[in-house]
Amino acid sequence: MGCDQNCGLIAGAIIGAVLAVFGGILMPVGDLLIEKTIKREVVLEEGTIAFKNWVKTGTTVYRQFWIFDVQNPDEVAKNSSKIKVKQRGPYTYRVRYLAKESITQDPKDSTVSFVQPNGAIFEPSLSVGTENDNFTVLNLAVAAVPHIYQNSFFQGVLNIFIKKSKSSMFQTRSLKELLWGYEDPFLSLIPYPISTTVGVFYPYNNTVDGVYKVFNGKDNISKVAIIDTYKGKRNLSYWKSYCDMINGTDAASFPPFVEKSQTLRFFSSDICRSIYAVFESEVNLKGIPVYRFVLPANAFASPLQNPDNHCFCTEKVISNNCTSYGVLDIGKCKEGKPVYISLPHFLHASPDVSEPIEGLNPNEDEHRTYLDVEPITGFTLQFAKRLQVNILVKPARKIEPLKNLKRPYIVPILWLNETGTIGDEKAEMFRNQVTGKIKLLGLVEMVLLGVGVVMFVAFMISYCACRFKNGK
């Protein structure tokens, strides 16, 4: 074998080795480039991908409602029987379609403050009926009296107005009234300057949910979108003292490079607290690999099971000495009203909570909350937030409609399913700008490394074979 051939084989082996080394070098360099790009694009400032989607979500978000229609109101009021309910729905509204307002960057502490306007548009095509559909539900104003006015004298006085207005334990209300507010006949008779409008989500439309302040990630990307303060309708010092609820993001995004071992914390004004989700599985969402994080049963556990929930047990009787689980008392941030939050159909609740109610069918797949998070950017690309609103009603000797009750009830009023999924156009853009480029870079790295290794081995084998042949 000639020198030229030997030299060619050696050169080929060297080229293969160079390609393999270059591929190996490109891997950490590529990872650094990806990390640098992601860190730049997730900062909440003008011009980034994150900021554009943060100001106004490009995902259509719907909030579906199922109302628990009471089938035996007279029987319950007279005999303290089990409450038979039948869920009716969904009734669907489009929400979160308004852009954030009053956006103000503060370079001193790398934060951005804003307000989020609220609005809901009814979607008839996605609903089983109209906003004028009627339901038999608990009388919200009457049920609240024994909680807000515990003095028997005041209850006796208020009972005069309850009887005069012919208010009962249950009432018939339209969907629109129940959700967004109605003039209560009992409260309208009280000769004091009090709010007479009642509704599960009143006020909502044309309101803002306080002033939020979050870190923009400029100085520390691990804090991007983390809530710094919560002001506005409610006093900040109260929130900080109430189970340390001010932490996490608004769940629309999380700091980048999410790990499966992480606990994702987010704040929800609907339940007046921060809550958390844990990793469940990997999911392919429109060609985008995402991590599914779910709300664990422990989030609604009793204080004995989860000490973090100690301040959601406010009394000993209803909670069976704080051993009941599956419901959280949020009355302190609802002006003293007896509002309890749970998962739909009392999913993961203790038997004593659901025992007085007939017609519930808890289902893990339909009633749990989950977030599908793209792990590299931390963006939430799909979610389903499911919650149930309940009102506590208990016996009250001085209140005519409640005097025959022999036990307290946590009465389910409705449950909601707020959902959003990245659209096809947005998903394609995300694949092209994020996951596609990362895959392409990874492919180039592997091809260079693979081709280099194969070339090096092949040329070295050929070189050794030629040397062996010439040696003979």
C-alpha positions as CSV (number, residue, x, y, z in Angstrom):
1,M,0.0,0.0,0.0
2,G,1.4,3.4,-1.0
3,C,2.0,6.4,1.3
4,D,-0.7,8.4,-0.4
5,Q,-3.4,5.8,0.5
6,N,-2.1,5.5,4.1
7,C,-2.1,9.3,4.4
8,G,-5.6,9.4,3.0
9,L,-6.9,6.9,5.6
10,I,-5.2,8.7,8.4
11,A,-6.5,12.0,7.2
12,G,-10.0,10.5,7.1
13,A,-9.7,9.2,10.6
14,I,-8.5,12.7,11.7
15,I,-11.4,14.4,10.0
16,G,-13.8,11.9,11.7
17,A,-12.2,12.6,15.1
18,V,-12.5,16.3,14.5
19,L,-16.1,16.0,13.6
20,A,-16.8,13.9,16.7
21,V,-14.9,16.3,18.9
22,F,-16.7,19.3,17.2
23,G,-20.1,17.5,17.8
24,G,-19.1,17.0,21.4
25,I,-18.1,20.6,21.8
26,L,-21.2,21.8,20.1
27,M,-23.5,20.1,22.6
28,P,-22.6,22.3,25.6
29,V,-22.2,25.3,23.3
30,G,-25.6,24.7,21.9
31,D,-27.1,24.2,25.3
32,L,-25.6,27.5,26.4
33,L,-27.1,29.2,23.3
34,I,-30.5,27.8,24.0
35,E,-30.3,28.8,27.6
36,K,-29.2,32.3,26.7
37,T,-32.0,32.7,24.2
38,I,-34.7,31.3,26.5
39,K,-33.5,33.6,29.3
40,R,-33.8,36.6,27.0
41,E,-37.2,35.7,25.6
42,V,-39.0,34.9,28.9
43,V,-38.2,38.2,30.6
44,L,-41.3,40.3,31.0
45,E,-40.3,43.4,29.1
46,E,-41.2,45.0,25.8
47,G,-40.1,43.0,22.7
48,T,-39.9,39.5,24.2
49,I,-42.1,36.6,23.3
50,A,-43.1,36.2,26.9
51,F,-44.2,39.8,27.3
52,K,-46.3,39.8,24.2
53,N,-48.2,36.7,25.4
54,W,-48.3,37.9,29.0
55,V,-50.0,41.3,28.2
56,K,-52.8,39.6,26.4
57,T,-53.1,35.8,26.1
58,G,-53.2,34.4,22.6
59,T,-55.2,31.5,23.9
60,T,-59.0,31.5,24.1
61,V,-60.0,30.8,27.7
62,Y,-63.5,29.5,28.6
63,R,-65.1,29.2,31.9
64,Q,-67.9,26.6,32.1
65,F,-70.4,26.5,34.9
66,W,-72.5,23.6,36.2
67,I,-75.2,24.6,38.6
68,F,-76.5,22.3,41.3
69,D,-80.3,22.5,41.0
70,V,-82.0,21.5,44.3
71,Q,-84.8,19.0,43.8
72,N,-86.4,18.9,47.3
73,P,-86.2,22.4,48.8
74,D,-89.3,22.2,50.9
75,E,-88.4,18.8,52.3
76,V,-85.0,20.1,53.4
77,A,-86.3,23.3,55.0
78,K,-89.1,21.5,56.9
79,N,-87.5,18.1,57.8
80,S,-83.8,18.8,57.5
81,S,-83.6,16.0,55.0
82,K,-80.7,15.2,52.7
83,I,-80.3,17.7,49.9
84,K,-81.0,16.2,46.5
85,V,-79.2,18.0,43.7
86,K,-79.0,17.6,40.0
87,Q,-76.2,19.4,38.1
88,R,-77.1,21.3,35.0
89,G,-74.6,22.6,32.5
90,P,-72.3,23.5,31.0
91,Y,-73.1,27.2,30.6
92,T,-70.0,28.7,29.0
93,Y,-68.4,32.1,29.1
94,R,-65.3,33.5,27.4
95,V,-63.0,35.1,29.9
96,R,-59.4,36.5,30.1
97,Y,-59.8,38.2,26.8
98,L,-58.9,41.7,28.1
99,A,-55.3,42.8,28.0
100,K,-53.5,43.8,31.2
101,E,-53.6,47.5,32.0
102,S,-51.6,50.1,33.9
103,I,-48.4,48.1,33.2
104,T,-45.5,49.9,34.9
105,Q,-41.9,48.6,35.0
106,D,-39.7,49.4,38.0
107,P,-36.0,48.9,37.1
108,K,-35.0,49.4,40.8
109,D,-36.3,46.1,42.0
110,S,-36.9,44.5,38.5
111,T,-40.6,44.2,38.9
112,V,-43.6,45.1,36.8
113,S,-47.0,46.0,38.2
114,F,-50.4,45.8,36.4
115,V,-54.1,45.3,36.8
116,Q,-56.1,42.6,35.1
117,P,-59.6,43.7,34.0
118,N,-62.3,41.1,34.3
119,G,-65.0,40.3,31.7
120,A,-67.2,37.4,30.8
121,I,-69.0,37.0,27.4
122,F,-71.7,34.3,27.3
123,E,-71.2,31.7,24.5
124,P,-74.7,30.2,23.6
125,S,-73.2,27.7,21.1
126,L,-71.2,26.1,23.9
127,S,-74.0,26.1,26.5
128,V,-77.0,23.9,27.1
129,G,-79.3,26.8,27.6
130,T,-79.5,30.6,28.0
131,E,-78.6,33.0,30.8
132,N,-82.3,33.2,31.6
133,D,-82.5,29.5,32.7
134,N,-83.8,29.2,36.3
135,F,-82.4,27.1,39.1
136,T,-83.5,26.3,42.7
137,V,-80.5,27.2,44.8
138,L,-79.7,28.2,48.4
139,N,-80.8,31.7,49.4
140,L,-77.3,33.3,49.7
141,A,-78.4,36.2,51.8
142,V,-80.5,34.2,54.3
143,A,-77.8,31.6,54.7
144,A,-75.2,34.2,55.5
145,V,-77.2,35.9,58.4
146,P,-76.2,33.5,61.2
147,H,-72.5,33.9,60.3
148,I,-72.3,37.6,59.8
149,Y,-74.7,38.4,62.7
150,Q,-74.1,35.9,65.5
151,N,-76.0,37.9,68.2
152,S,-79.5,36.4,68.7
153,F,-81.0,39.9,69.1
154,F,-79.7,41.0,65.7
155,Q,-80.9,37.8,64.2
156,G,-84.4,38.4,65.6
157,V,-84.5,41.9,64.1
158,L,-83.2,40.7,60.7
159,N,-85.8,37.9,60.8
160,I,-88.5,40.6,60.6
161,F,-87.2,41.7,57.2
162,I,-86.8,38.1,56.1
163,K,-90.4,37.3,56.8
164,K,-91.6,40.6,55.3
165,S,-89.8,39.8,52.1
166,K,-91.1,36.2,52.1
167,S,-87.6,34.9,51.7
168,S,-87.0,31.2,52.3
169,M,-84.1,28.9,52.7
170,F,-84.0,28.2,48.9
171,Q,-84.8,30.5,46.0
172,T,-85.3,30.4,42.3
173,R,-82.8,32.5,40.3
174,S,-81.7,32.7,36.7
175,L,-78.1,31.8,35.7
176,K,-77.3,35.5,35.1
177,E,-78.6,36.5,38.5
178,L,-76.9,33.7,40.4
179,L,-73.5,34.4,38.8
180,W,-73.3,38.1,38.3
181,G,-75.7,39.6,40.8
182,Y,-79.4,40.4,41.7
183,E,-81.2,42.8,44.0
184,D,-82.0,40.7,47.1
185,P,-85.5,41.4,48.4
186,F,-84.6,40.8,52.1
187,L,-81.5,43.0,52.1
188,S,-83.4,45.8,50.2
189,L,-85.7,46.2,53.2
190,I,-83.0,46.8,55.8
191,P,-82.9,50.5,56.6
192,Y,-79.1,50.7,56.7
193,P,-76.6,51.6,54.0
194,I,-75.5,48.1,53.0
195,S,-75.0,46.4,49.7
196,T,-78.2,44.8,48.5
197,T,-76.8,43.1,45.4
198,V,-75.9,39.4,45.8
199,G,-74.2,37.0,43.4
200,V,-71.6,34.3,43.5
201,F,-69.2,36.3,41.4
202,Y,-70.5,39.8,42.0
203,P,-68.9,42.2,41.2
204,Y,-67.0,40.9,38.2
205,N,-67.6,42.5,34.8
206,N,-65.9,45.8,34.4
207,T,-63.8,45.3,37.6
208,V,-60.1,44.8,38.1
209,D,-58.7,42.1,40.4
210,G,-56.5,44.5,42.5
211,V,-53.0,45.5,41.6
212,Y,-50.4,42.8,41.0
213,K,-46.7,43.2,41.1
214,V,-44.4,40.5,39.8
215,F,-40.7,40.1,39.1
216,N,-39.9,40.6,35.5
217,G,-36.9,38.2,35.6
218,K,-34.4,40.9,34.4
219,D,-32.0,40.4,37.3
220,N,-32.9,36.8,38.3
221,I,-34.7,34.6,35.7
222,S,-35.7,32.1,38.4
223,K,-38.1,34.7,39.8
224,V,-39.8,35.7,36.5
225,A,-43.6,36.1,36.9
226,I,-43.3,35.3,40.6
227,I,-45.8,37.5,42.5
228,D,-44.2,40.2,44.6
229,T,-47.2,41.8,46.2
230,Y,-51.0,41.7,45.9
231,K,-52.8,45.0,46.6
232,G,-56.1,46.6,45.6
233,K,-59.4,45.2,46.9
234,R,-57.7,43.5,49.9
235,N,-55.2,44.5,52.4
236,L,-51.7,43.1,51.7
237,S,-50.8,42.6,55.4
238,Y,-53.9,40.4,55.7
239,W,-52.9,38.3,52.8
240,K,-49.3,37.8,54.1
241,S,-50.6,36.7,57.4
242,Y,-53.2,34.3,56.0
243,C,-51.3,31.1,55.4
244,D,-48.5,32.9,53.6
245,M,-50.7,32.9,50.5
246,I,-48.7,35.4,48.5
247,N,-46.3,33.2,46.5
248,G,-46.0,31.7,43.1
249,T,-47.1,33.0,39.7
250,D,-50.5,33.6,38.1
251,A,-50.1,30.1,36.5
252,A,-49.9,31.5,33.0
253,S,-46.1,30.9,33.1
254,F,-43.4,29.8,35.5
255,P,-39.6,30.3,35.6
256,P,-37.9,28.5,32.7
257,F,-36.2,25.0,32.8
258,V,-38.9,23.3,34.8
259,E,-37.9,20.1,36.5
260,K,-40.2,17.1,37.2
261,S,-39.2,17.2,40.8
262,Q,-40.4,20.8,41.2
263,T,-43.6,21.9,43.0
264,L,-45.2,24.7,40.9
265,R,-46.9,27.3,43.1
266,F,-49.4,29.8,41.8
267,F,-51.9,32.3,43.3
268,S,-55.6,32.3,42.6
269,S,-57.9,35.1,43.7
270,D,-60.9,32.8,43.2
271,I,-59.8,30.7,46.2
272,C,-58.0,33.5,48.1
273,R,-54.7,31.7,48.4
274,S,-51.6,30.3,46.7
275,I,-51.8,26.7,45.8
276,Y,-49.5,24.2,44.2
277,A,-49.2,21.4,41.6
278,V,-46.9,18.4,41.3
279,F,-45.7,16.5,38.3
280,E,-47.8,13.6,37.0
281,S,-46.8,12.7,33.5
282,E,-45.3,13.7,30.1
283,V,-47.8,14.7,27.5
284,N,-47.5,15.5,23.8
285,L,-49.6,18.6,23.1
286,K,-49.9,19.4,19.3
287,G,-46.4,18.1,18.7
288,I,-44.9,20.0,21.7
289,P,-43.6,17.9,24.7
290,V,-45.1,19.2,27.9
291,Y,-45.1,18.3,31.6
292,R,-48.5,17.8,33.2
293,F,-48.7,19.1,36.8
294,V,-51.8,18.3,38.8
295,L,-53.3,19.7,42.0
296,P,-52.8,17.0,44.6
297,A,-55.4,15.9,47.1
298,N,-53.1,17.1,49.9
299,A,-53.8,20.7,48.9
300,F,-57.3,20.3,50.4
301,A,-56.3,18.0,53.3
302,S,-57.2,18.6,56.9
303,P,-54.7,20.5,59.1
304,L,-53.8,17.2,60.7
305,Q,-52.8,15.8,57.3
306,N,-51.3,19.1,55.9
307,P,-50.3,21.7,58.6
308,D,-50.1,24.3,55.8
309,N,-54.0,24.4,55.8
310,H,-54.3,25.2,59.5
311,C,-55.8,28.6,58.9
312,F,-58.6,27.2,56.7
313,C,-60.1,25.5,59.7
314,T,-61.9,28.3,61.5
315,E,-64.1,26.4,63.9
316,K,-64.4,23.0,65.6
317,V,-68.0,22.0,65.0
318,I,-68.4,22.0,61.2
319,S,-64.9,20.6,60.7
320,N,-65.3,17.8,63.3
321,N,-62.4,19.3,65.3
322,C,-60.5,20.1,62.2
323,T,-60.5,16.5,61.0
324,S,-62.7,17.0,58.0
325,Y,-61.0,17.5,54.7
326,G,-61.7,18.4,51.1
327,V,-63.1,21.9,51.8
328,L,-61.5,25.2,52.6
329,D,-63.2,28.0,54.5
330,I,-62.4,31.3,52.6
331,G,-64.9,33.4,54.4
332,K,-62.3,35.7,55.8
333,C,-61.6,37.1,52.3
334,K,-65.3,37.1,51.4
335,E,-66.4,39.7,53.9
336,G,-67.4,37.0,56.5
337,K,-69.7,35.2,54.2
338,P,-69.7,31.4,54.8
339,V,-68.0,30.5,51.5
340,Y,-66.2,27.1,51.3
341,I,-64.1,26.0,48.3
342,S,-63.7,22.4,47.2
343,L,-63.0,20.3,44.1
344,P,-66.1,19.6,42.0
345,H,-68.5,17.0,43.5
346,F,-66.4,17.1,46.7
347,L,-63.6,15.1,45.0
348,H,-61.1,14.0,47.7
349,A,-63.4,15.2,50.5
350,S,-64.1,13.3,53.7
351,P,-67.3,11.3,53.8
352,D,-69.0,13.6,56.4
353,V,-68.8,16.5,54.0
354,S,-70.7,14.8,51.1
355,E,-73.0,12.6,53.2
356,P,-75.9,15.1,53.5
357,I,-75.9,15.7,49.7
358,E,-77.4,13.3,47.2
359,G,-76.6,13.4,43.5
360,L,-72.8,13.9,43.5
361,N,-70.5,11.8,41.4
362,P,-66.9,12.7,41.9
363,N,-64.6,11.7,39.0
364,E,-60.8,12.2,38.9
365,D,-60.6,12.8,35.2
366,E,-63.5,15.3,35.0
367,H,-63.0,17.2,38.3
368,R,-59.2,17.6,38.9
369,T,-57.1,20.6,38.1
370,Y,-54.0,20.3,35.9
371,L,-51.4,22.5,34.1
372,D,-49.5,21.4,31.0
373,V,-46.2,23.3,31.1
374,E,-43.6,23.5,28.4
375,P,-40.5,22.7,30.5
376,I,-37.8,24.8,28.7
377,T,-39.7,28.1,28.6
378,G,-42.0,27.5,31.6
379,F,-45.0,28.6,29.5
380,T,-48.4,27.0,30.4
381,L,-49.8,25.8,27.1
382,Q,-52.9,24.1,28.3
383,F,-54.8,24.0,31.6
384,A,-58.0,23.1,33.3
385,K,-58.9,24.8,36.6
386,R,-61.8,23.1,38.3
387,L,-63.3,24.4,41.5
388,Q,-66.6,24.2,43.4
389,V,-68.3,27.0,45.3
390,N,-70.2,25.9,48.4
391,I,-72.1,27.9,51.1
392,L,-72.4,26.8,54.7
393,V,-75.9,26.9,56.2
394,K,-76.6,26.0,59.8
395,P,-79.6,25.9,62.2
396,A,-80.6,29.3,63.5
397,R,-83.5,29.4,66.0
398,K,-84.2,33.1,65.4
399,I,-84.2,32.8,61.6
400,E,-87.6,31.5,60.4
401,P,-86.4,29.7,57.2
402,L,-83.6,28.0,59.2
403,K,-85.2,27.1,62.5
404,N,-86.1,23.5,61.5
405,L,-82.6,22.5,60.5
406,K,-81.2,19.9,62.7
407,R,-77.6,19.9,61.3
408,P,-75.4,22.2,59.3
409,Y,-74.9,21.6,55.5
410,I,-72.1,22.7,53.2
411,V,-74.3,23.2,50.2
412,P,-72.8,23.0,46.7
413,I,-73.9,25.9,44.6
414,L,-71.9,25.4,41.4
415,W,-68.7,24.2,40.0
416,L,-66.6,25.7,37.2
417,N,-64.1,24.4,34.7
418,E,-61.8,27.2,33.3
419,T,-59.9,25.9,30.4
420,G,-57.4,27.1,27.8
421,T,-55.4,25.3,25.1
422,I,-52.7,26.8,22.8
423,G,-54.3,27.4,19.3
424,D,-53.0,25.6,16.2
425,E,-51.4,28.7,14.8
426,K,-49.7,29.5,18.1
427,A,-48.6,25.9,18.5
428,E,-47.0,26.0,15.0
429,M,-45.2,29.2,15.9
430,F,-44.0,27.7,19.1
431,R,-42.7,24.6,17.4
432,N,-40.9,26.7,14.8
433,Q,-39.4,29.2,17.2
434,V,-38.7,27.1,20.2
435,T,-39.0,23.3,20.1
436,G,-38.2,23.1,16.4
437,K,-34.9,25.0,16.7
438,I,-33.9,23.0,19.8
439,K,-34.6,19.7,18.0
440,L,-32.7,20.9,14.9
441,L,-29.7,21.9,17.0
442,G,-29.8,18.6,18.9
443,L,-30.0,16.7,15.6
444,V,-27.0,18.6,14.2
445,E,-25.0,17.8,17.3
446,M,-25.9,14.1,17.2
447,V,-25.2,13.9,13.4
448,L,-21.8,15.5,13.7
449,L,-20.9,13.3,16.6
450,G,-22.3,10.1,15.0
451,V,-20.7,10.8,11.6
452,G,-17.4,11.7,13.2
453,V,-17.3,8.5,15.3
454,V,-18.3,6.3,12.3
455,M,-15.7,8.0,10.1
456,F,-13.0,7.7,12.7
457,V,-13.7,4.0,13.3
458,A,-14.1,3.1,9.6
459,F,-10.9,4.8,8.5
460,M,-8.9,3.4,11.4
461,I,-10.2,-0.1,10.6
462,S,-9.3,0.4,6.9
463,Y,-5.9,1.7,7.9
464,C,-5.1,-1.3,10.2
465,A,-6.4,-3.7,7.5
466,C,-4.1,-2.2,4.9
467,R,-1.1,-2.2,7.2
468,F,-1.8,-5.9,8.0
469,K,-2.1,-6.7,4.4
470,N,1.1,-5.0,3.4
471,G,2.8,-6.6,6.3
472,K,2.2,-10.0,4.8
